[in-house]
Each structure stands twice: as C-alpha cells, then as structure tokens.
Amino acid sequence: MVRIFSGCLASFLFVQCANALDLSPLRSTETACSVWGQVIAPEAPSQDGLVVELTATKDAFRERVPLIKGSFEFGAVPAGFYNLRVLDLPDQVISTRTGWLSGRGDRVVLRPFDVGNSVSVKSLNHHIRKEAMVAFQAAERAARDGDTQRSIEYLRKAVAVDPQFAEAQNNLAVHFSALGQNDQALSHATAAFQIDPDLEDAGYTLSVLLTGAKRYEDAATVTRKILKNRPQLSEVRALLVVNLIHLDEVRKAYQELRLAAADFPMARLLAANALIETGWRVPAWVQVNEYLRSTPPDCERRWLTTWLAKFHTLQRR
C-alpha cells in the first residue's frame, strides 16, 4: 500500500516552519536533502547487520545504507515516490514501504516487526471485486515506477468499480497530496476513514491532511482514535501535540510531547512550529534546542542554527 511516510509530516512542516521562522529563501535554495529515519523494533532481539534500501525505479535511484543503532540516513534525495526496504544480510526483505518524500529533509519511521500494520477486521471481511483489485495492483506498480498520474487513473477505476475499497481511496489521497491537490486528497482520505475507521493507513493519512489544513479539532479526534488502539505510533502522537497546542490545550500537549519525542525527536520541531504560530516563541526556542540534540541532518541543522542565532539577536534588542 502507498502511504504518506512520516516524512510527509515534514512536507507541510518545513513549508510552514520556514515561513514562521522567516527562512523561506534559505529553504528554497535546496532542491534535495537527506532522508533520515529510525527503525523501531522493540520486540526484535537485535538489529545488527540490517540494511536500509531506498529506490526510485523511474529515475534509476538506488542506495543502501547500514542501520546503525536503529538509525539510518541517505544524502541528497530529491522529491518523489520511493520504495524503502529493510533487509537482513542474506537480502531477505523484512519490511517494505512505498511513499512520497518531499526532498526537504524527510523523516521516516519504520516498524518492521509490527505485524498487521495496515489490516483491519472490516478490510478482511470486505470482498473486493476482481476488476477493482486488478486496477489497484496496476496502480501500485505504476506508483513504484514513479508514474503518479497513471497510478491515479488505475485507482479511480478501482473505486469506480468498488466505492468501499478503503485502501484505494487512501492511496488516491496520498497521490493527490503529493501533487499539492489538497482538497481532493482530503476528500479521498475522509472517504477511506469513513469506510474503515480501523484501517491504520487511512487514519494516518487523514490526520496528516487535517493537521496541514489547520482543522485541528477534527485532526485531534482522528489521532486520538488511532492512538487508542496503537499507542506506540509516536509520529501520530506528534500530530496530536500540534493539534492540542492550536486548541490551547498546552499542558496536555506537553504531556503527549514527552511520550512522542522519546522515539520520534521531530515531534519537538513540530511542537516548535505550532508554538510559534500561536505566539509562544520562547518555548519554541527551547524545543528547537532540544531537537538539535537528536542529531538531525546537516542541511536541517544549518537553517535551524541560523534561526536560533537570529532569535538571540531579536531577543537582545
């Protein structure tokens, strides 16, 4: 299934945050940035010897990096659809994801040993018509090849045949989001969630899009529902933090932030952005400093350090 990577939090965060920090010119000079991520597998006995592979078939992009203490980083990755896989030494695939990376310094959180990540009882009980499934599979192949428009055409065919096909609705939302067509993305994400509220990817996509659209109360409702059944999803909890700050529930936001930042440090940067937007610049400064302790990519460290210096200058005036 195509999914908005957790890095897509960055795709709307960096645009908003660059504007809030008055660093848009600096961000616009970079056409590619690193992709940094974590493999969170608390139930796995060891992650030694695992590698992470990033590929984009259409552009013949293929890189591998070792997993070191649960983290990995790829350098200078342009925007586009990618396959991200975790493999062991004999090249056995442990986990795979297809999704959109923004090229602005993305974060990806993988849980390769988290079985049943995208399956719900309703999905299992829904009999998908053969014609719809054929179109859906063709859409996934097109997405892997980087042909977004062709993938959309196949997915539209799938939902025309079977309007209750939640996975197809969700994938349409991801594609339209990647193309910047947010109204259509939100429409399909809402449909997917209404069809199957227990489908994790549907809830995840909808919560990302609602937060980006500043529909904070609706987004908080969706994120709370996801976390009720899957409290380990720290990137979703980070979205809840953003929503709570904008809803003026700051004390609750900080409680959730402590939990989210433990294995998803970018939660602090998301919180900083929300604090700036709501007028809390000093607390935002604190969160940016805390985030910089989590070894972010160099390109991101540069512009955040520049903002901190600018913040100090303004405070001394």
C-alpha positions as CSV (number, residue, x, y, z in Angstrom):
1,M,0.0,0.0,0.0
2,V,1.2,3.5,-0.8
3,R,1.4,5.5,2.4
4,I,2.4,9.1,3.4
5,F,5.7,8.4,5.1
6,S,6.1,10.0,8.4
7,G,8.4,12.3,6.4
8,C,5.4,13.8,4.9
9,L,4.9,15.5,8.2
10,A,8.0,17.4,7.1
11,S,6.5,18.2,3.7
12,F,4.0,20.6,5.3
13,L,6.1,21.3,8.4
14,F,9.1,22.7,6.6
15,V,6.9,25.0,4.4
16,Q,5.1,26.3,7.4
17,C,8.1,26.4,9.7
18,A,10.3,28.2,7.1
19,N,7.6,30.9,6.8
20,A,7.2,31.2,10.6
21,L,11.0,31.4,11.1
22,D,11.4,33.8,8.1
23,L,13.9,31.4,6.5
24,S,12.0,30.7,3.2
25,P,14.8,32.0,1.0
26,L,17.3,29.6,2.7
27,R,15.0,26.6,2.3
28,S,14.1,27.4,-1.4
29,T,17.8,27.1,-2.4
30,E,17.9,23.4,-1.7
31,T,16.4,21.0,-4.3
32,A,17.3,17.9,-2.4
33,C,18.1,17.0,1.2
34,S,18.9,14.0,3.3
35,V,16.3,11.3,4.4
36,W,16.8,10.3,8.0
37,G,14.9,7.7,9.8
38,Q,14.6,5.2,12.6
39,V,13.7,1.5,12.6
40,I,11.7,1.0,15.8
41,A,11.5,-2.7,16.7
42,P,11.4,-3.1,20.4
43,E,10.4,-6.7,20.1
44,A,13.3,-7.7,17.9
45,P,16.3,-9.3,19.7
46,S,18.9,-7.5,17.5
47,Q,19.1,-5.0,14.6
48,D,22.8,-5.8,13.9
49,G,23.5,-6.4,10.2
50,L,20.3,-4.9,8.9
51,V,20.5,-2.5,5.9
52,V,18.0,0.0,4.6
53,E,17.5,0.4,0.8
54,L,15.9,3.4,-0.9
55,T,14.9,3.0,-4.6
56,A,13.0,5.0,-7.2
57,T,12.6,2.8,-10.3
58,K,11.7,5.6,-12.7
59,D,14.9,7.6,-12.0
60,A,17.1,4.6,-11.5
61,F,17.8,5.8,-8.0
62,R,19.1,3.0,-5.7
63,E,21.1,3.4,-2.5
64,R,21.8,1.2,0.6
65,V,23.0,2.3,4.0
66,P,23.6,0.2,7.2
67,L,21.3,0.5,10.1
68,I,23.4,1.9,13.0
69,K,21.8,1.9,16.5
70,G,18.4,1.8,14.9
71,S,19.0,4.9,12.7
72,F,19.8,5.5,9.0
73,E,20.4,8.4,6.7
74,F,20.5,8.9,2.9
75,G,22.1,12.1,1.4
76,A,20.7,14.4,-1.3
77,V,17.4,12.7,-2.1
78,P,15.1,14.7,-4.5
79,A,11.4,14.7,-4.1
80,G,9.4,11.8,-5.5
81,F,7.9,8.4,-4.8
82,Y,10.3,5.8,-3.4
83,N,10.4,2.2,-2.1
84,L,12.0,1.9,1.3
85,R,13.0,-1.6,2.4
86,V,14.7,-3.1,5.5
87,L,16.8,-6.2,4.7
88,D,18.9,-8.6,6.6
89,L,22.3,-9.9,5.5
90,P,21.0,-12.6,3.1
91,D,18.9,-9.8,1.5
92,Q,15.7,-11.1,2.9
93,V,13.1,-8.3,3.0
94,I,11.9,-7.7,6.5
95,S,9.8,-4.6,5.8
96,T,8.9,-2.5,2.7
97,R,7.0,0.8,2.2
98,T,6.2,2.9,-0.8
99,G,5.6,6.6,-0.3
100,W,6.3,10.2,-1.1
101,L,9.4,12.0,0.1
102,S,9.4,15.8,-0.1
103,G,13.1,16.5,-0.7
104,R,13.1,18.9,2.2
105,G,14.8,16.7,4.8
106,D,12.4,13.9,5.5
107,R,11.9,11.7,8.4
108,V,10.8,8.1,8.1
109,V,9.8,5.9,11.0
110,L,9.6,2.1,10.2
111,R,8.3,-0.6,12.4
112,P,9.3,-3.7,10.5
113,F,8.2,-6.2,13.2
114,D,4.9,-4.6,13.8
115,V,2.7,-7.3,12.2
116,G,-0.6,-6.4,10.7
117,N,0.2,-2.7,10.3
118,S,-2.5,-1.9,7.7
119,V,-5.1,-4.6,8.2
120,S,-8.5,-4.2,9.9
121,V,-11.3,-6.7,10.5
122,K,-13.5,-4.7,8.2
123,S,-10.9,-4.8,5.4
124,L,-10.6,-8.6,5.8
125,N,-14.3,-9.0,5.6
126,H,-14.8,-6.8,2.6
127,H,-14.8,-8.8,-0.6
128,I,-13.1,-6.6,-3.2
129,R,-14.3,-7.2,-6.7
130,K,-11.7,-8.7,-9.0
131,E,-11.7,-5.9,-11.5
132,A,-11.1,-3.4,-8.7
133,M,-8.2,-5.4,-7.3
134,V,-6.6,-5.8,-10.7
135,A,-6.8,-2.0,-11.1
136,F,-5.4,-1.5,-7.6
137,Q,-2.4,-3.7,-8.3
138,A,-1.7,-1.9,-11.6
139,A,-1.8,1.4,-9.7
140,E,0.8,0.1,-7.2
141,R,3.1,-1.0,-10.0
142,A,2.7,2.5,-11.6
143,A,3.5,4.2,-8.3
144,R,6.6,2.0,-7.9
145,D,7.7,3.2,-11.4
146,G,7.1,6.8,-10.4
147,D,4.1,7.3,-12.7
148,T,1.7,9.1,-10.4
149,Q,-0.8,10.1,-13.0
150,R,-1.2,6.6,-14.3
151,S,-1.5,5.3,-10.8
152,I,-4.3,7.8,-10.1
153,E,-6.1,6.6,-13.2
154,Y,-6.0,3.0,-12.1
155,L,-7.1,3.9,-8.6
156,R,-10.0,5.9,-9.9
157,K,-11.1,2.8,-11.9
158,A,-10.8,0.7,-8.7
159,V,-13.0,3.0,-6.6
160,A,-15.5,3.3,-9.5
161,V,-15.9,-0.4,-9.5
162,D,-15.8,-0.7,-5.7
163,P,-16.5,2.6,-3.8
164,Q,-16.0,0.8,-0.5
165,F,-12.4,-0.1,-1.4
166,A,-10.8,1.9,1.5
167,E,-7.1,1.1,0.6
168,A,-7.7,2.5,-2.9
169,Q,-9.4,5.7,-1.5
170,N,-6.4,6.1,0.8
171,N,-3.9,5.8,-2.0
172,L,-5.7,8.4,-4.0
173,A,-5.4,10.7,-1.0
174,V,-1.7,10.1,-0.8
175,H,-1.2,10.8,-4.5
176,F,-3.2,14.0,-4.6
177,S,-1.4,15.2,-1.5
178,A,1.9,14.7,-3.3
179,L,0.6,16.7,-6.2
180,G,-0.5,19.5,-4.0
181,Q,-4.2,18.9,-4.7
182,N,-5.2,19.0,-1.1
183,D,-8.9,19.3,-1.4
184,Q,-9.1,16.1,-3.5
185,A,-6.6,14.5,-1.1
186,L,-8.8,15.3,1.9
187,S,-11.9,14.1,0.1
188,H,-10.5,10.7,-0.6
189,A,-8.8,10.4,2.9
190,T,-12.1,11.2,4.5
191,A,-13.9,8.6,2.4
192,A,-11.3,6.0,3.3
193,F,-11.6,6.7,7.0
194,Q,-15.4,6.7,6.9
195,I,-15.4,3.4,5.1
196,D,-12.9,1.8,7.6
197,P,-12.0,3.8,10.7
198,D,-9.8,0.9,11.9
199,L,-7.6,0.9,8.8
200,E,-4.4,2.5,10.2
201,D,-3.1,4.0,7.0
202,A,-6.5,5.7,6.4
203,G,-6.5,7.3,9.8
204,Y,-2.8,8.3,9.5
205,T,-3.3,9.9,6.1
206,L,-6.4,11.8,7.2
207,S,-4.8,13.1,10.4
208,V,-1.8,14.4,8.4
209,L,-4.0,16.2,5.9
210,L,-6.4,17.6,8.5
211,T,-3.5,19.0,10.5
212,G,-2.0,20.5,7.4
213,A,-5.4,22.1,6.6
214,K,-5.5,23.6,10.1
215,R,-8.6,21.6,11.0
216,Y,-7.1,20.9,14.5
217,E,-10.2,19.7,16.3
218,D,-11.0,17.2,13.6
219,A,-7.4,16.1,13.4
220,A,-7.2,15.6,17.2
221,T,-10.3,13.4,17.1
222,V,-8.7,11.2,14.4
223,T,-5.3,11.0,16.1
224,R,-6.8,10.1,19.5
225,K,-8.8,7.3,17.8
226,I,-5.6,5.9,16.2
227,L,-3.6,6.1,19.5
228,K,-6.3,4.4,21.5
229,N,-5.6,1.2,19.6
230,R,-1.9,1.8,18.7
231,P,-0.3,4.0,21.4
232,Q,3.2,3.2,20.1
233,L,2.8,5.4,17.0
234,S,4.8,8.3,18.1
235,E,4.6,10.2,14.8
236,V,0.8,10.2,15.2
237,R,1.2,11.4,18.8
238,A,3.3,14.2,17.4
239,L,0.4,15.3,15.3
240,L,-1.8,15.3,18.4
241,V,0.7,17.6,20.1
242,V,0.4,20.1,17.2
243,N,-3.4,19.9,17.4
244,L,-3.5,20.4,21.1
245,I,-1.3,23.4,21.0
246,H,-3.5,25.1,18.4
247,L,-6.5,24.2,20.5
248,D,-4.9,26.0,23.5
249,E,-4.5,22.7,25.5
250,V,-0.8,23.3,26.0
251,R,-0.4,21.3,29.3
252,K,-1.9,18.2,27.6
253,A,0.3,18.9,24.6
254,Y,3.5,18.8,26.7
255,Q,2.4,15.6,28.3
256,E,2.0,14.0,24.9
257,L,5.2,15.6,23.6
258,R,7.3,13.8,26.3
259,L,5.9,10.5,25.0
260,A,6.2,11.3,21.3
261,A,9.8,12.7,21.4
262,A,11.2,9.6,23.2
263,D,11.5,7.8,19.8
264,F,10.4,10.5,17.3
265,P,12.6,13.5,18.0
266,M,11.0,15.5,15.2
267,A,7.9,15.9,17.5
268,R,9.8,18.7,19.1
269,L,10.2,20.6,15.8
270,L,6.5,20.1,15.1
271,A,5.7,21.4,18.5
272,A,8.1,24.4,18.0
273,N,6.3,25.3,14.8
274,A,2.9,25.1,16.5
275,L,4.2,27.2,19.4
276,I,5.5,29.9,17.0
277,E,2.2,30.0,15.2
278,T,0.3,30.5,18.5
279,G,2.7,33.2,19.7
280,W,4.9,31.2,22.1
281,R,8.3,32.0,20.6
282,V,10.5,31.3,23.7
283,P,9.0,27.8,24.4
284,A,9.5,27.2,20.6
285,W,13.2,28.2,21.0
286,V,13.5,25.6,23.8
287,Q,12.0,22.9,21.7
288,V,14.3,23.7,18.7
289,N,17.3,23.4,21.0
290,E,16.1,20.1,22.3
291,Y,15.5,18.8,18.8
292,L,19.1,19.8,17.7
293,R,20.4,17.3,20.4
294,S,18.9,14.5,18.4
295,T,21.5,14.7,15.5
296,P,19.3,15.9,12.6
297,P,20.6,16.0,9.0
298,D,23.3,18.7,8.3
299,C,21.1,20.7,5.9
300,E,18.4,21.0,8.5
301,R,20.9,21.8,11.3
302,R,22.2,24.7,9.3
303,W,18.9,26.5,8.9
304,L,17.8,25.8,12.4
305,T,21.1,27.1,13.8
306,T,20.6,30.2,11.7
307,W,17.2,30.7,13.1
308,L,18.4,30.3,16.7
309,A,21.1,32.9,16.1
310,K,18.5,35.3,14.6
311,F,16.2,34.6,17.6
312,H,19.0,35.6,20.0
313,T,19.6,38.8,18.1
314,L,15.9,39.8,18.2
315,Q,15.7,39.0,22.0
316,R,18.7,41.3,22.8
317,R,17.0,44.3,21.1
